[in-house]
Amino acid sequence: QSALTQPASVSGSPGQSITISCTGTSSDVGSYNLVSWYQQHPGKAPKLMIYEGSKRPSGVSNRFSGSKSGNTASLTISGLQAEDEADYYCCSYAGSKVFGGGTKLTVL
Amino acid sequence: EVQLVESGGGVVRPGGSLRLSCAASGFTFDDYGMSWVRQAPGKGLEWVSGINWNGGSTGYADSVKGRFTISRDNAKNSLYLQMNSLRAEDTALYHCARDPGIAVAGPKMFDYWGQGTLVTVSS
């Protein structure tokens, strides 16, 4: 199963909103609302930010939200903060578990 | 506090073997499925293998099928990954992750991760 497609990088200024896309196929992202998103700071373990498309685990800021349209899932971060600068990965849990290639978020 | 601590990584020659361990604490280990996820240097995440709560059901990525074996010892709160016939492309940081979604009704996510143990396959 091929990796999901994410942009290599996105950037935004503090206070702005950004959206990271994650494109799959009708067999994975499109068929089920089972995309999760992970934040990874350099040298750290990944952290779950969104699961099953739009659910937020306890303790994760409500500035993070998830959505889906067709074969593309999206992670939106509003009110961008310096600490949001990290790599972000999407993952489809449909059938075989497959990750996206990752997106580096830079806070300008 | 949930903690997952991996160990067992190291440098191994192509064709060699290695056994990784993951010590779990802070939760009832045998209530959860578990997975191994790897990350090649400077690259993205790749799911490697998963196991259900009692070891009765396992799954593998095509890239490691037939070479890697996942197992668990609930009495020791530990997860393992036996890696045989290692290749250069297996070089990566190997994370263990709690995987409640392996259960039919479990939420589909990896909700806790360890820091990882580095495996380097090189001659």
Interface residues (C-beta under 8 A of the other chain):
Chain A: A3 L34 S36 Y38 K44 A45 P46 K47 L48 Y51 E52 K55 P57 Y89 C91 Y93 S96 K97 V98 F99 G100 G101 G102
Chain B: S35 V37 G44 L45 E46 W47 G50 G59 A61 H95 A97 G101 P107 K108 M109 F110 D111 Y112 W113 G114 Q115 G116
